[in-house]
Amino acid sequence: MQYLRLKKPSDFQKLFNKGKRGFSPSLTVLYFPSKQSKTSMGISIGKRHGKSVKRNRIKRLLREAFRATQREMKGTYSIVLLPKVCEEYSFQTYVQHLKWIIKREKM
């Protein structure tokens, strides 16, 4: 299943202002129902996570975790993933926490 990428600052700002939030130990998810036919997703990660190599690795892990859990969502949403700072970043952790948020928030 394909998804669209959020790229415009106005799209991110809309989600930060009006979006609902879901929390887990490693992630915060901002989401808002979308009128488009496909789900759109963006990632926001700050410099406190480390240098660019580490931040890019976190983004790759999050994109792949989102692809793995996207089928469990009901409906289409605009989503922003915000990772929390931690010692170890793993694909399995992100997948588990995304599934947990999807079930908890009934997305």
N, CA, C and O atoms as a GROMACS GRO file, in nm:
protein
  428
    1MET      N    1   0.084  -0.118   0.000
    1MET     CA    2   0.000   0.000   0.000
    1MET      C    3   0.088   0.124   0.000
    1MET      O    4   0.179   0.136   0.083
    2GLN      N    5   0.063   0.214  -0.089
    2GLN     CA    6   0.141   0.336  -0.098
    2GLN      C    7   0.085   0.444  -0.007
    2GLN      O    8  -0.032   0.440   0.033
    3TYR      N    9   0.168   0.538   0.026
    3TYR     CA   10   0.124   0.654   0.102
    3TYR      C   11   0.190   0.777   0.043
    3TYR      O   12   0.293   0.768  -0.024
    4LEU      N   13   0.130   0.893   0.069
    4LEU     CA   14   0.186   1.019   0.023
    4LEU      C   15   0.278   1.075   0.130
    4LEU      O   16   0.264   1.041   0.248
    5ARG      N   17   0.371   1.160   0.092
    5ARG     CA   18   0.462   1.221   0.188
    5ARG      C   19   0.418   1.364   0.215
    5ARG      O   20   0.386   1.439   0.123
    6LEU      N   21   0.418   1.401   0.342
    6LEU     CA   22   0.394   1.541   0.379
    6LEU      C   23   0.524   1.616   0.359
    6LEU      O   24   0.627   1.576   0.412
    7LYS      N   25   0.520   1.725   0.284
    7LYS     CA   26   0.642   1.800   0.256
    7LYS      C   27   0.628   1.948   0.287
    7LYS      O   28   0.726   2.012   0.325
    8LYS      N   29   0.509   2.003   0.271
    8LYS     CA   30   0.490   2.147   0.289
    8LYS      C   31   0.487   2.184   0.437
    8LYS      O   32   0.424   2.114   0.517
    9PRO      N   33   0.553   2.292   0.473
    9PRO     CA   34   0.546   2.338   0.612
    9PRO      C   35   0.404   2.368   0.659
    9PRO      O   36   0.373   2.352   0.777
   10SER      N   37   0.317   2.410   0.567
   10SER     CA   38   0.178   2.439   0.604
   10SER      C   39   0.104   2.311   0.645
   10SER      O   40   0.019   2.315   0.734
   11ASP      N   41   0.137   2.198   0.581
   11ASP     CA   42   0.074   2.070   0.618
   11ASP      C   43   0.118   2.028   0.758
   11ASP      O   44   0.036   1.982   0.839
   12PHE      N   45   0.246   2.044   0.786
   12PHE     CA   46   0.297   2.010   0.919
   12PHE      C   47   0.235   2.101   1.025
   12PHE      O   48   0.196   2.055   1.132
   13GLN      N   49   0.225   2.229   0.994
   13GLN     CA   50   0.172   2.326   1.090
   13GLN      C   51   0.025   2.296   1.120
   13GLN      O   52  -0.018   2.309   1.235
   14LYS      N   53  -0.051   2.256   1.020
   14LYS     CA   54  -0.191   2.220   1.040
   14LYS      C   55  -0.204   2.105   1.138
   14LYS      O   56  -0.289   2.107   1.227
   15LEU      N   57  -0.118   2.003   1.122
   15LEU     CA   58  -0.123   1.889   1.213
   15LEU      C   59  -0.078   1.926   1.354
   15LEU      O   60  -0.137   1.879   1.452
   16PHE      N   61   0.024   2.011   1.366
   16PHE     CA   62   0.069   2.052   1.499
   16PHE      C   63  -0.038   2.133   1.571
   16PHE      O   64  -0.050   2.125   1.693
   17ASN      N   65  -0.116   2.211   1.497
   17ASN     CA   66  -0.218   2.295   1.558
   17ASN      C   67  -0.349   2.221   1.583
   17ASN      O   68  -0.407   2.234   1.691
   18LYS      N   69  -0.398   2.144   1.485
   18LYS     CA   70  -0.531   2.084   1.493
   18LYS      C   71  -0.533   1.934   1.513
   18LYS      O   72  -0.638   1.877   1.543
   19GLY      N   73  -0.419   1.868   1.498
   19GLY     CA   74  -0.416   1.723   1.502
   19GLY      C   75  -0.432   1.666   1.642
   19GLY      O   76  -0.403   1.732   1.742
   20LYS      N   77  -0.479   1.542   1.647
   20LYS     CA   78  -0.488   1.468   1.772
   20LYS      C   79  -0.354   1.400   1.795
   20LYS      O   80  -0.278   1.377   1.701
   21ARG      N   81  -0.326   1.367   1.922
   21ARG     CA   82  -0.197   1.308   1.956
   21ARG      C   83  -0.214   1.171   2.018
   21ARG      O   84  -0.305   1.147   2.097
   22GLY      N   85  -0.124   1.082   1.980
   22GLY     CA   86  -0.114   0.951   2.041
   22GLY      C   87   0.027   0.933   2.092
   22GLY      O   88   0.123   0.970   2.024
   23PHE      N   89   0.040   0.876   2.211
   23PHE     CA   90   0.172   0.865   2.275
   23PHE      C   91   0.210   0.720   2.299
   23PHE      O   92   0.124   0.635   2.323
   24SER      N   93   0.339   0.693   2.293
   24SER     CA   94   0.397   0.565   2.332
   24SER      C   95   0.535   0.596   2.391
   24SER      O   96   0.581   0.710   2.382
   25PRO      N   97   0.602   0.497   2.450
   25PRO     CA   98   0.734   0.525   2.508
   25PRO      C   99   0.839   0.575   2.409
   25PRO      O  100   0.931   0.646   2.449
   26SER      N  101   0.828   0.540   2.280
   26SER     CA  102   0.930   0.581   2.185
   26SER      C  103   0.881   0.679   2.079
   26SER      O  104   0.961   0.733   2.002
   27LEU      N  105   0.749   0.704   2.073
   27LEU     CA  106   0.693   0.787   1.966
   27LEU      C  107   0.580   0.875   2.016
   27LEU      O  108   0.511   0.844   2.113
   28THR      N  109   0.563   0.986   1.945
   28THR     CA  110   0.442   1.065   1.954
   28THR      C  111   0.388   1.073   1.811
   28THR      O  112   0.463   1.103   1.718
   29VAL      N  113   0.259   1.047   1.795
   29VAL     CA  114   0.198   1.049   1.663
   29VAL      C  115   0.091   1.158   1.660
   29VAL      O  116   0.001   1.160   1.744
   30LEU      N  117   0.102   1.249   1.564
   30LEU     CA  118   0.000   1.350   1.539
   30LEU      C  119  -0.080   1.303   1.419
   30LEU      O  120  -0.022   1.267   1.316
   31TYR      N  121  -0.213   1.302   1.430
   31TYR     CA  122  -0.293   1.255   1.318
   31TYR      C  123  -0.420   1.338   1.304
   31TYR      O  124  -0.469   1.398   1.400
   32PHE      N  125  -0.470   1.341   1.182
   32PHE     CA  126  -0.590   1.416   1.150
   32PHE      C  127  -0.656   1.344   1.031
   32PHE      O  128  -0.586   1.309   0.937
   33PRO      N  129  -0.787   1.322   1.033
   33PRO     CA  130  -0.852   1.257   0.919
   33PRO      C  131  -0.828   1.335   0.789
   33PRO      O  132  -0.832   1.458   0.786
   34SER      N  133  -0.802   1.261   0.683
   34SER     CA  134  -0.769   1.321   0.555
   34SER      C  135  -0.882   1.300   0.455
   34SER      O  136  -0.951   1.199   0.459
   35LYS      N  137  -0.900   1.396   0.366
   35LYS     CA  138  -1.001   1.385   0.262
   35LYS      C  139  -0.945   1.319   0.136
   35LYS      O  140  -1.020   1.286   0.045
   36GLN      N  141  -0.815   1.300   0.132
   36GLN     CA  142  -0.751   1.239   0.016
   36GLN      C  143  -0.778   1.089   0.014
   36GLN      O  144  -0.823   1.032   0.114
   37SER      N  145  -0.752   1.027  -0.098
   37SER     CA  146  -0.776   0.884  -0.112
   37SER      C  147  -0.666   0.800  -0.048
   37SER      O  148  -0.686   0.681  -0.022
   38LYS      N  149  -0.549   0.860  -0.023
   38LYS     CA  150  -0.438   0.788   0.038
   38LYS      C  151  -0.395   0.856   0.166
   38LYS      O  152  -0.415   0.976   0.185
   39THR      N  153  -0.336   0.778   0.254
   39THR     CA  154  -0.281   0.831   0.378
   39THR      C  155  -0.152   0.906   0.346
   39THR      O  156  -0.075   0.864   0.260
   40SER      N  157  -0.129   1.017   0.416
   40SER     CA  158  -0.005   1.092   0.398
   40SER      C  159   0.071   1.093   0.530
   40SER      O  160   0.010   1.101   0.637
   41MET      N  161   0.204   1.085   0.522
   41MET     CA  162   0.287   1.073   0.640
   41MET      C  163   0.411   1.161   0.628
   41MET      O  164   0.468   1.174   0.520
   42GLY      N  165   0.451   1.220   0.741
   42GLY     CA  166   0.573   1.297   0.748
   42GLY      C  167   0.644   1.267   0.879
   42GLY      O  168   0.583   1.215   0.972
   43ILE      N  169   0.771   1.298   0.886
   43ILE     CA  170   0.851   1.274   1.006
   43ILE      C  171   0.916   1.404   1.046
   43ILE      O  172   0.971   1.475   0.962
   44SER      N  173   0.910   1.435   1.174
   44SER     CA  174   0.976   1.554   1.227
   44SER      C  175   1.075   1.508   1.334
   44SER      O  176   1.036   1.447   1.434
   45ILE      N  177   1.202   1.538   1.311
   45ILE     CA  178   1.306   1.492   1.404
   45ILE      C  179   1.404   1.606   1.426
   45ILE      O  180   1.451   1.668   1.330
   46GLY      N  181   1.436   1.634   1.550
   46GLY     CA  182   1.523   1.746   1.584
   46GLY      C  183   1.669   1.706   1.595
   46GLY      O  184   1.703   1.588   1.592
   47LYS      N  185   1.754   1.806   1.607
   47LYS     CA  186   1.898   1.783   1.614
   47LYS      C  187   1.942   1.722   1.746
   47LYS      O  188   2.056   1.678   1.758
   48ARG      N  189   1.853   1.720   1.845
   48ARG     CA  190   1.891   1.662   1.974
   48ARG      C  191   1.906   1.510   1.966
   48ARG      O  192   1.958   1.448   2.059
   49HIS      N  193   1.862   1.450   1.855
   49HIS     CA  194   1.875   1.306   1.836
   49HIS      C  195   2.016   1.266   1.792
   49HIS      O  196   2.050   1.147   1.797
   50GLY      N  197   2.096   1.360   1.752
   50GLY     CA  198   2.232   1.328   1.710
   50GLY      C  199   2.265   1.391   1.576
   50GLY      O  200   2.192   1.477   1.525
   51LYS      N  201   2.374   1.347   1.521
   51LYS     CA  202   2.419   1.399   1.393
   51LYS      C  203   2.333   1.344   1.280
   51LYS      O  204   2.249   1.257   1.302
   52SER      N  205   2.354   1.395   1.160
   52SER     CA  206   2.266   1.364   1.046
   52SER      C  207   2.261   1.215   1.014
   52SER      O  208   2.156   1.165   0.973
   53VAL      N  209   2.370   1.144   1.030
   53VAL     CA  210   2.371   1.001   1.000
   53VAL      C  211   2.271   0.928   1.090
   53VAL      O  212   2.196   0.843   1.043
   54LYS      N  213   2.271   0.960   1.217
   54LYS     CA  214   2.180   0.897   1.313
   54LYS      C  215   2.036   0.938   1.286
   54LYS      O  216   1.946   0.854   1.292
   55ARG      N  217   2.012   1.066   1.257
   55ARG     CA  218   1.877   1.113   1.229
   55ARG      C  219   1.821   1.048   1.103
   55ARG      O  220   1.703   1.011   1.100
   56ASN      N  221   1.904   1.033   1.001
   56ASN     CA  222   1.858   0.969   0.878
   56ASN      C  223   1.826   0.821   0.899
   56ASN      O  224   1.732   0.769   0.839
   57ARG      N  225   1.902   0.755   0.984
   57ARG     CA  226   1.874   0.615   1.017
   57ARG      C  227   1.739   0.603   1.088
   57ARG      O  228   1.661   0.513   1.059
   58ILE      N  229   1.712   0.694   1.182
   58ILE     CA  230   1.585   0.693   1.254
   58ILE      C  231   1.469   0.715   1.156
   58ILE      O  232   1.365   0.650   1.167
   59LYS      N  233   1.488   0.805   1.060
   59LYS     CA  234   1.383   0.831   0.960
   59LYS      C  235   1.358   0.708   0.875
   59LYS      O  236   1.243   0.676   0.845
   60ARG      N  237   1.464   0.638   0.834
   60ARG     CA  238   1.447   0.516   0.755
   60ARG      C  239   1.371   0.409   0.834
   60ARG      O  240   1.283   0.343   0.781
   61LEU      N  241   1.407   0.394   0.963
   61LEU     CA  242   1.337   0.296   1.048
   61LEU      C  243   1.190   0.332   1.063
   61LEU      O  244   1.104   0.244   1.056
   62LEU      N  245   1.160   0.459   1.083
   62LEU     CA  246   1.021   0.502   1.099
   62LEU      C  247   0.940   0.483   0.971
   62LEU      O  248   0.825   0.439   0.977
   63ARG      N  249   0.998   0.515   0.856
   63ARG     CA  250   0.927   0.496   0.730
   63ARG      C  251   0.892   0.348   0.708
   63ARG      O  252   0.781   0.315   0.667
   64GLU      N  253   0.988   0.262   0.735
   64GLU     CA  254   0.964   0.119   0.716
   64GLU      C  255   0.864   0.065   0.817
   64GLU      O  256   0.780  -0.019   0.783
   65ALA      N  257   0.871   0.111   0.940
   65ALA     CA  258   0.774   0.069   1.042
   65ALA      C  259   0.634   0.116   1.004
   65ALA      O  260   0.536   0.044   1.025
   66PHE      N  261   0.624   0.236   0.949
   66PHE     CA  262   0.493   0.286   0.906
   66PHE      C  263   0.438   0.202   0.792
   66PHE      O  264   0.319   0.170   0.790
   67ARG      N  265   0.524   0.164   0.697
   67ARG     CA  266   0.479   0.079   0.586
   67ARG      C  267   0.427  -0.055   0.638
   67ARG      O  268   0.328  -0.108   0.587
   68ALA      N  269   0.493  -0.108   0.740
   68ALA     CA  270   0.455  -0.239   0.794
   68ALA      C  271   0.323  -0.233   0.870
   68ALA      O  272   0.250  -0.333   0.873
   69THR      N  273   0.290  -0.121   0.930
   69THR     CA  274   0.169  -0.111   1.012
   69THR      C  275   0.055  -0.036   0.944
   69THR      O  276  -0.054  -0.028   1.000
   70GLN      N  277   0.077   0.018   0.828
   70GLN     CA  278  -0.022   0.102   0.760
   70GLN      C  279  -0.151   0.025   0.729
   70GLN      O  280  -0.259   0.084   0.731
   71ARG      N  281  -0.143  -0.102   0.701
   71ARG     CA  282  -0.260  -0.181   0.663
   71ARG      C  283  -0.360  -0.196   0.778
   71ARG      O  284  -0.477  -0.225   0.754
   72GLU      N  285  -0.316  -0.175   0.900
   72GLU     CA  286  -0.405  -0.190   1.015
   72GLU      C  287  -0.492  -0.068   1.039
   72GLU      O  288  -0.585  -0.073   1.120
   73MET      N  289  -0.463   0.041   0.971
   73MET     CA  290  -0.542   0.163   0.990
   73MET      C  291  -0.671   0.156   0.911
   73MET      O  292  -0.675   0.105   0.799
   74LYS      N  293  -0.777   0.208   0.972
   74LYS     CA  294  -0.907   0.215   0.906
   74LYS      C  295  -0.927   0.359   0.861
   74LYS      O  296  -0.928   0.449   0.945
   75GLY      N  297  -0.941   0.381   0.734
   75GLY     CA  298  -0.958   0.517   0.685
   75GLY      C  299  -0.826   0.578   0.642
   75GLY      O  300  -0.721   0.514   0.647
   76THR      N  301  -0.834   0.704   0.600
   76THR     CA  302  -0.713   0.775   0.556
   76THR      C  303  -0.685   0.891   0.651
   76THR      O  304  -0.777   0.959   0.698
   77TYR      N  305  -0.559   0.911   0.679
   77TYR     CA  306  -0.516   1.013   0.774
   77TYR      C  307  -0.394   1.087   0.722
   77TYR      O  308  -0.321   1.038   0.635
   78SER      N  309  -0.375   1.206   0.776
   78SER     CA  310  -0.247   1.277   0.763
   78SER      C  311  -0.177   1.254   0.896
   78SER      O  312  -0.234   1.278   1.002
   79ILE      N  313  -0.053   1.208   0.891
   79ILE     CA  314   0.017   1.165   1.011
   79ILE      C  315   0.156   1.227   1.015
   79ILE      O  316   0.224   1.236   0.912
   80VAL      N  317   0.198   1.269   1.134
   80VAL     CA  318   0.336   1.310   1.158
   80VAL      C  319   0.391   1.224   1.271
   80VAL      O  320   0.329   1.214   1.377
   81LEU      N  321   0.506   1.163   1.249
   81LEU     CA  322   0.571   1.081   1.350
   81LEU      C  323   0.681   1.162   1.416
   81LEU      O  324   0.765   1.222   1.348
   82LEU      N  325   0.681   1.165   1.549
   82LEU     CA  326   0.782   1.237   1.627
   82LEU      C  327   0.852   1.137   1.719
   82LEU      O  328   0.794   1.097   1.820
   83PRO      N  329   0.974   1.095   1.686
   83PRO     CA  330   1.043   1.001   1.774
   83PRO      C  331   1.093   1.070   1.901
   83PRO      O  332   1.126   1.189   1.900
   84LYS      N  333   1.099   0.992   2.008
   84LYS     CA  334   1.153   1.044   2.134
   84LYS      C  335   1.300   1.002   2.144
   84LYS      O  336   1.341   0.901   2.087
   85VAL      N  337   1.376   1.081   2.216
   85VAL     CA  338   1.519   1.052   2.232
   85VAL      C  339   1.534   0.930   2.322
   85VAL      O  340   1.476   0.925   2.430
   86CYS      N  341   1.613   0.832   2.277
   86CYS     CA  342   1.641   0.715   2.359
   86CYS      C  343   1.779   0.661   2.321
   86CYS      O  344   1.840   0.704   2.223
   87GLU      N  345   1.825   0.566   2.400
   87GLU     CA  346   1.958   0.509   2.379
   87GLU      C  347   1.966   0.428   2.250
   87GLU      O  348   2.057   0.445   2.169
   88GLU      N  349   1.869   0.339   2.231
   88GLU     CA  350   1.871   0.244   2.122
   88GLU      C  351   1.745   0.262   2.037
   88GLU      O  352   1.634   0.268   2.091
   89TYR      N  353   1.760   0.270   1.907
   89TYR     CA  354   1.648   0.283   1.815
   89TYR      C  355   1.638   0.153   1.736
   89TYR      O  356   1.734   0.113   1.670
   90SER      N  357   1.523   0.086   1.743
   90SER     CA  358   1.509  -0.040   1.672
   90SER      C  359   1.379  -0.045   1.594
   90SER      O  360   1.279   0.015   1.632
   91PHE      N  361   1.383  -0.118   1.486
   91PHE     CA  362   1.268  -0.134   1.398
   91PHE      C  363   1.153  -0.202   1.472
   91PHE      O  364   1.038  -0.158   1.463
   92GLN      N  365   1.182  -0.310   1.544
   92GLN     CA  366   1.077  -0.384   1.615
   92GLN      C  367   1.005  -0.298   1.718
   92GLN      O  368   0.883  -0.308   1.733
   93THR      N  369   1.078  -0.214   1.787
   93THR     CA  370   1.017  -0.126   1.886
   93THR      C  371   0.921  -0.029   1.819
   93THR      O  372   0.809  -0.009   1.867
   94TYR      N  373   0.963   0.030   1.709
   94TYR     CA  374   0.876   0.124   1.638
   94TYR      C  375   0.750   0.055   1.585
   94TYR      O  376   0.641   0.112   1.591
   95VAL      N  377   0.765  -0.066   1.533
   95VAL     CA  378   0.649  -0.140   1.481
   95VAL      C  379   0.550  -0.169   1.594
   95VAL      O  380   0.430  -0.147   1.579
   96GLN      N  381   0.600  -0.219   1.707
   96GLN     CA  382   0.514  -0.249   1.821
   96GLN      C  383   0.441  -0.125   1.871
   96GLN      O  384   0.320  -0.130   1.896
   97HIS      N  385   0.513  -0.015   1.885
   97HIS     CA  386   0.452   0.106   1.938
   97HIS      C  387   0.353   0.169   1.839
   97HIS      O  388   0.252   0.225   1.881
   98LEU      N  389   0.382   0.161   1.710
   98LEU     CA  390   0.285   0.212   1.611
   98LEU      C  391   0.157   0.129   1.613
   98LEU      O  392   0.047   0.186   1.608
   99LYS      N  393   0.169  -0.003   1.620
   99LYS     CA  394   0.050  -0.089   1.628
   99LYS      C  395  -0.030  -0.056   1.753
   99LYS      O  396  -0.153  -0.050   1.749
  100TRP      N  397   0.039  -0.036   1.863
  100TRP     CA  398  -0.026  -0.006   1.990
  100TRP      C  399  -0.103   0.126   1.982
  100TRP      O  400  -0.216   0.135   2.030
  101ILE      N  401  -0.042   0.227   1.921
  101ILE     CA  402  -0.108   0.358   1.907
  101ILE      C  403  -0.229   0.346   1.815
  101ILE      O  404  -0.334   0.405   1.843
  102ILE      N  405  -0.216   0.272   1.705
  102ILE     CA  406  -0.328   0.256   1.611
  102ILE      C  407  -0.446   0.190   1.680
  102ILE      O  408  -0.560   0.235   1.663
  103LYS      N  409  -0.422   0.086   1.759
  103LYS     CA  410  -0.531   0.020   1.831
  103LYS      C  411  -0.590   0.110   1.938
  103LYS      O  412  -0.712   0.118   1.952
  104ARG      N  413  -0.505   0.179   2.012
  104ARG     CA  414  -0.549   0.262   2.123
  104ARG      C  415  -0.630   0.383   2.076
  104ARG      O  416  -0.732   0.418   2.136
  105GLU      N  417  -0.586   0.445   1.969
  105GLU     CA  418  -0.653   0.564   1.917
  105GLU      C  419  -0.765   0.531   1.819
  105GLU      O  420  -0.834   0.621   1.770
  106LYS      N  421  -0.783   0.402   1.790
  106LYS     CA  422  -0.888   0.355   1.698
  106LYS      C  423  -0.879   0.423   1.562
  106LYS      O  424  -0.978   0.472   1.508
  107MET      N  425  -0.760   0.424   1.507
  107MET     CA  426  -0.737   0.487   1.377
  107MET      C  427  -0.772   0.390   1.266
  107MET      O  428  -0.759   0.424   1.148
   0.00000   0.00000   0.00000
